[in-house]
Amino acid sequence: MPGKGLYANIHAKRKRIAAGSGEKMRKPGSKGAPTAAAFRKSAKTAKKKK
């Protein structure tokens, strides 16, 4: 079974940062940061709001 997904990972990291983990979000374009293509791909599987 695949992982949770891009947005779930982003929200989980933001929650850890708010709790004081000391982590930082990667800057756009840096190594390991999600690309624009990754966001476009994840938008195709996003659930629509009701």
Gaussian input, Z-matrix of N, CA and C with variables (Angstrom, degrees):
# hf/3-21g

backbone

0 1
 N
 C     1     B1
 C     2     B2     1     A1
 N     3     B3     2     A2     1     D1
 C     4     B4     3     A3     2     D2
 C     5     B5     4     A4     3     D3
 N     6     B6     5     A5     4     D4
 C     7     B7     6     A6     5     D5
 C     8     B8     7     A7     6     D6
 N     9     B9     8     A8     7     D7
 C    10    B10     9     A9     8     D8
 C    11    B11    10    A10     9     D9
 N    12    B12    11    A11    10    D10
 C    13    B13    12    A12    11    D11
 C    14    B14    13    A13    12    D12
 N    15    B15    14    A14    13    D13
 C    16    B16    15    A15    14    D14
 C    17    B17    16    A16    15    D15
 N    18    B18    17    A17    16    D16
 C    19    B19    18    A18    17    D17
 C    20    B20    19    A19    18    D18
 N    21    B21    20    A20    19    D19
 C    22    B22    21    A21    20    D20
 C    23    B23    22    A22    21    D21
 N    24    B24    23    A23    22    D22
 C    25    B25    24    A24    23    D23
 C    26    B26    25    A25    24    D24
 N    27    B27    26    A26    25    D25
 C    28    B28    27    A27    26    D26
 C    29    B29    28    A28    27    D27
 N    30    B30    29    A29    28    D28
 C    31    B31    30    A30    29    D29
 C    32    B32    31    A31    30    D30
 N    33    B33    32    A32    31    D31
 C    34    B34    33    A33    32    D32
 C    35    B35    34    A34    33    D33
 N    36    B36    35    A35    34    D34
 C    37    B37    36    A36    35    D35
 C    38    B38    37    A37    36    D36
 N    39    B39    38    A38    37    D37
 C    40    B40    39    A39    38    D38
 C    41    B41    40    A40    39    D39
 N    42    B42    41    A41    40    D40
 C    43    B43    42    A42    41    D41
 C    44    B44    43    A43    42    D42
 N    45    B45    44    A44    43    D43
 C    46    B46    45    A45    44    D44
 C    47    B47    46    A46    45    D45
 N    48    B48    47    A47    46    D46
 C    49    B49    48    A48    47    D47
 C    50    B50    49    A49    48    D48
 N    51    B51    50    A50    49    D49
 C    52    B52    51    A51    50    D50
 C    53    B53    52    A52    51    D51
 N    54    B54    53    A53    52    D52
 C    55    B55    54    A54    53    D53
 C    56    B56    55    A55    54    D54
 N    57    B57    56    A56    55    D55
 C    58    B58    57    A57    56    D56
 C    59    B59    58    A58    57    D57
 N    60    B60    59    A59    58    D58
 C    61    B61    60    A60    59    D59
 C    62    B62    61    A61    60    D60
 N    63    B63    62    A62    61    D61
 C    64    B64    63    A63    62    D62
 C    65    B65    64    A64    63    D63
 N    66    B66    65    A65    64    D64
 C    67    B67    66    A66    65    D65
 C    68    B68    67    A67    66    D66
 N    69    B69    68    A68    67    D67
 C    70    B70    69    A69    68    D68
 C    71    B71    70    A70    69    D69
 N    72    B72    71    A71    70    D70
 C    73    B73    72    A72    71    D71
 C    74    B74    73    A73    72    D72
 N    75    B75    74    A74    73    D73
 C    76    B76    75    A75    74    D74
 C    77    B77    76    A76    75    D75
 N    78    B78    77    A77    76    D76
 C    79    B79    78    A78    77    D77
 C    80    B80    79    A79    78    D78
 N    81    B81    80    A80    79    D79
 C    82    B82    81    A81    80    D80
 C    83    B83    82    A82    81    D81
 N    84    B84    83    A83    82    D82
 C    85    B85    84    A84    83    D83
 C    86    B86    85    A85    84    D84
 N    87    B87    86    A86    85    D85
 C    88    B88    87    A87    86    D86
 C    89    B89    88    A88    87    D87
 N    90    B90    89    A89    88    D88
 C    91    B91    90    A90    89    D89
 C    92    B92    91    A91    90    D90
 N    93    B93    92    A92    91    D91
 C    94    B94    93    A93    92    D92
 C    95    B95    94    A94    93    D93
 N    96    B96    95    A95    94    D94
 C    97    B97    96    A96    95    D95
 C    98    B98    97    A97    96    D96
 N    99    B99    98    A98    97    D97
 C   100   B100    99    A99    98    D98
 C   101   B101   100   A100    99    D99
 N   102   B102   101   A101   100   D100
 C   103   B103   102   A102   101   D101
 C   104   B104   103   A103   102   D102
 N   105   B105   104   A104   103   D103
 C   106   B106   105   A105   104   D104
 C   107   B107   106   A106   105   D105
 N   108   B108   107   A107   106   D106
 C   109   B109   108   A108   107   D107
 C   110   B110   109   A109   108   D108
 N   111   B111   110   A110   109   D109
 C   112   B112   111   A111   110   D110
 C   113   B113   112   A112   111   D111
 N   114   B114   113   A113   112   D112
 C   115   B115   114   A114   113   D113
 C   116   B116   115   A115   114   D114
 N   117   B117   116   A116   115   D115
 C   118   B118   117   A117   116   D116
 C   119   B119   118   A118   117   D117
 N   120   B120   119   A119   118   D118
 C   121   B121   120   A120   119   D119
 C   122   B122   121   A121   120   D120
 N   123   B123   122   A122   121   D121
 C   124   B124   123   A123   122   D122
 C   125   B125   124   A124   123   D123
 N   126   B126   125   A125   124   D124
 C   127   B127   126   A126   125   D125
 C   128   B128   127   A127   126   D126
 N   129   B129   128   A128   127   D127
 C   130   B130   129   A129   128   D128
 C   131   B131   130   A130   129   D129
 N   132   B132   131   A131   130   D130
 C   133   B133   132   A132   131   D131
 C   134   B134   133   A133   132   D132
 N   135   B135   134   A134   133   D133
 C   136   B136   135   A135   134   D134
 C   137   B137   136   A136   135   D135
 N   138   B138   137   A137   136   D136
 C   139   B139   138   A138   137   D137
 C   140   B140   139   A139   138   D138
 N   141   B141   140   A140   139   D139
 C   142   B142   141   A141   140   D140
 C   143   B143   142   A142   141   D141
 N   144   B144   143   A143   142   D142
 C   145   B145   144   A144   143   D143
 C   146   B146   145   A145   144   D144
 N   147   B147   146   A146   145   D145
 C   148   B148   147   A147   146   D146
 C   149   B149   148   A148   147   D147

   B1=1.4453
   B2=1.5297
   B3=1.3157
   B4=1.4666
   B5=1.5218
   B6=1.3313
   B7=1.4639
   B8=1.5183
   B9=1.3100
   B10=1.4579
   B11=1.5157
   B12=1.3131
   B13=1.4542
   B14=1.5184
   B15=1.3047
   B16=1.4607
   B17=1.5258
   B18=1.3203
   B19=1.4652
   B20=1.5228
   B21=1.3139
   B22=1.4641
   B23=1.5249
   B24=1.3359
   B25=1.4660
   B26=1.5235
   B27=1.3258
   B28=1.4647
   B29=1.5248
   B30=1.3299
   B31=1.4641
   B32=1.5228
   B33=1.3344
   B34=1.4592
   B35=1.5276
   B36=1.3319
   B37=1.4684
   B38=1.5205
   B39=1.3355
   B40=1.4655
   B41=1.5303
   B42=1.3196
   B43=1.4684
   B44=1.5325
   B45=1.3527
   B46=1.4676
   B47=1.5228
   B48=1.3320
   B49=1.4703
   B50=1.5240
   B51=1.3342
   B52=1.4665
   B53=1.5189
   B54=1.3362
   B55=1.4566
   B56=1.5243
   B57=1.3397
   B58=1.4588
   B59=1.5109
   B60=1.3269
   B61=1.4621
   B62=1.5275
   B63=1.3347
   B64=1.4560
   B65=1.5210
   B66=1.3287
   B67=1.4627
   B68=1.5173
   B69=1.3313
   B70=1.4553
   B71=1.5130
   B72=1.3319
   B73=1.4546
   B74=1.5246
   B75=1.3336
   B76=1.4614
   B77=1.5156
   B78=1.3054
   B79=1.4615
   B80=1.5220
   B81=1.3370
   B82=1.4694
   B83=1.5259
   B84=1.3113
   B85=1.4542
   B86=1.5170
   B87=1.3370
   B88=1.4584
   B89=1.5270
   B90=1.3287
   B91=1.4565
   B92=1.5259
   B93=1.3224
   B94=1.4519
   B95=1.5148
   B96=1.3144
   B97=1.4665
   B98=1.5279
   B99=1.3381
   B100=1.4640
   B101=1.5266
   B102=1.2979
   B103=1.4575
   B104=1.5226
   B105=1.3130
   B106=1.4575
   B107=1.5220
   B108=1.3198
   B109=1.4695
   B110=1.5308
   B111=1.3242
   B112=1.4600
   B113=1.5267
   B114=1.3247
   B115=1.4600
   B116=1.5252
   B117=1.3430
   B118=1.4692
   B119=1.5234
   B120=1.3182
   B121=1.4645
   B122=1.5257
   B123=1.3283
   B124=1.4585
   B125=1.5281
   B126=1.3268
   B127=1.4657
   B128=1.5171
   B129=1.3277
   B130=1.4629
   B131=1.5220
   B132=1.3315
   B133=1.4615
   B134=1.5213
   B135=1.3265
   B136=1.4758
   B137=1.5227
   B138=1.3286
   B139=1.4525
   B140=1.5179
   B141=1.2951
   B142=1.4553
   B143=1.5219
   B144=1.3428
   B145=1.4539
   B146=1.5161
   B147=1.3001
   B148=1.4680
   B149=1.4975
   A1=108.42
   A2=117.54
   A3=119.93
   A4=112.12
   A5=115.30
   A6=120.88
   A7=112.24
   A8=116.15
   A9=121.96
   A10=113.05
   A11=117.97
   A12=120.80
   A13=111.50
   A14=114.42
   A15=121.99
   A16=112.35
   A17=116.98
   A18=119.76
   A19=111.91
   A20=118.02
   A21=120.79
   A22=110.35
   A23=116.21
   A24=120.06
   A25=111.27
   A26=117.30
   A27=120.91
   A28=110.44
   A29=117.21
   A30=120.16
   A31=111.75
   A32=117.35
   A33=120.54
   A34=110.72
   A35=116.68
   A36=119.87
   A37=110.71
   A38=117.31
   A39=119.98
   A40=110.81
   A41=116.42
   A42=120.58
   A43=110.40
   A44=116.63
   A45=119.87
   A46=111.05
   A47=117.09
   A48=121.27
   A49=109.75
   A50=116.90
   A51=120.56
   A52=111.39
   A53=116.80
   A54=120.75
   A55=112.30
   A56=116.86
   A57=119.90
   A58=115.02
   A59=118.35
   A60=120.71
   A61=113.11
   A62=117.54
   A63=120.69
   A64=113.07
   A65=116.97
   A66=120.59
   A67=109.81
   A68=115.94
   A69=121.44
   A70=108.49
   A71=116.39
   A72=121.00
   A73=107.78
   A74=116.54
   A75=120.40
   A76=109.83
   A77=116.04
   A78=121.51
   A79=109.08
   A80=118.09
   A81=120.19
   A82=110.59
   A83=116.03
   A84=121.40
   A85=114.06
   A86=117.60
   A87=118.79
   A88=109.73
   A89=115.90
   A90=120.94
   A91=110.19
   A92=116.63
   A93=121.40
   A94=114.15
   A95=117.60
   A96=120.90
   A97=109.00
   A98=117.78
   A99=119.19
   A100=111.47
   A101=116.17
   A102=121.66
   A103=109.84
   A104=116.34
   A105=121.10
   A106=109.95
   A107=116.60
   A108=120.75
   A109=110.77
   A110=117.13
   A111=120.41
   A112=110.67
   A113=117.23
   A114=120.48
   A115=111.09
   A116=117.32
   A117=120.31
   A118=110.64
   A119=116.90
   A120=121.45
   A121=111.10
   A122=117.37
   A123=120.41
   A124=111.47
   A125=117.68
   A126=120.60
   A127=111.38
   A128=117.43
   A129=121.04
   A130=111.75
   A131=118.04
   A132=121.53
   A133=112.58
   A134=117.26
   A135=120.74
   A136=109.85
   A137=115.08
   A138=120.47
   A139=109.12
   A140=116.66
   A141=122.21
   A142=109.84
   A143=117.16
   A144=121.17
   A145=109.15
   A146=116.89
   A147=121.22
   A148=111.50
   D1=133.13
   D2=-179.06
   D3=-68.74
   D4=168.45
   D5=-179.99
   D6=-69.02
   D7=-176.37
   D8=-176.80
   D9=-65.88
   D10=-41.33
   D11=-180.00
   D12=126.65
   D13=170.23
   D14=-174.35
   D15=-61.68
   D16=-52.58
   D17=-176.52
   D18=-66.92
   D19=-36.25
   D20=177.27
   D21=-63.28
   D22=-40.34
   D23=178.52
   D24=-66.53
   D25=-40.18
   D26=179.39
   D27=-63.80
   D28=-46.11
   D29=-179.08
   D30=-66.71
   D31=-36.26
   D32=177.77
   D33=-64.48
   D34=-40.67
   D35=179.62
   D36=-67.71
   D37=-41.23
   D38=177.58
   D39=-60.53
   D40=-37.32
   D41=178.83
   D42=-66.44
   D43=-41.90
   D44=177.94
   D45=-64.52
   D46=-40.03
   D47=179.52
   D48=-63.64
   D49=-43.59
   D50=179.51
   D51=-63.60
   D52=-28.72
   D53=179.07
   D54=-80.83
   D55=-5.26
   D56=175.66
   D57=96.76
   D58=30.99
   D59=-177.76
   D60=-72.10
   D61=-20.73
   D62=-178.79
   D63=87.67
   D64=-1.39
   D65=177.52
   D66=-73.83
   D67=164.03
   D68=175.07
   D69=-132.59
   D70=150.20
   D71=175.24
   D72=-74.26
   D73=145.63
   D74=177.07
   D75=-75.57
   D76=147.27
   D77=177.93
   D78=-76.24
   D79=146.77
   D80=176.73
   D81=-57.99
   D82=133.54
   D83=179.80
   D84=92.93
   D85=-12.75
   D86=179.55
   D87=-80.18
   D88=161.73
   D89=-178.24
   D90=-63.13
   D91=129.58
   D92=178.74
   D93=91.96
   D94=-11.59
   D95=178.72
   D96=-79.40
   D97=148.25
   D98=178.08
   D99=-64.11
   D100=141.86
   D101=-179.87
   D102=-91.43
   D103=170.82
   D104=176.43
   D105=-61.56
   D106=-35.54
   D107=178.78
   D108=-64.99
   D109=-36.41
   D110=178.76
   D111=-65.68
   D112=-38.03
   D113=177.74
   D114=-68.48
   D115=-39.53
   D116=177.73
   D117=-64.24
   D118=-41.14
   D119=179.90
   D120=-65.21
   D121=-41.77
   D122=-178.82
   D123=-71.59
   D124=-27.54
   D125=178.79
   D126=-66.59
   D127=-26.51
   D128=179.43
   D129=-67.50
   D130=-27.44
   D131=-177.48
   D132=-104.93
   D133=3.99
   D134=-178.49
   D135=-68.17
   D136=144.51
   D137=177.34
   D138=-78.25
   D139=138.45
   D140=179.56
   D141=-77.89
   D142=142.82
   D143=176.55
   D144=-72.77
   D145=142.71
   D146=-179.72
   D147=-90.14

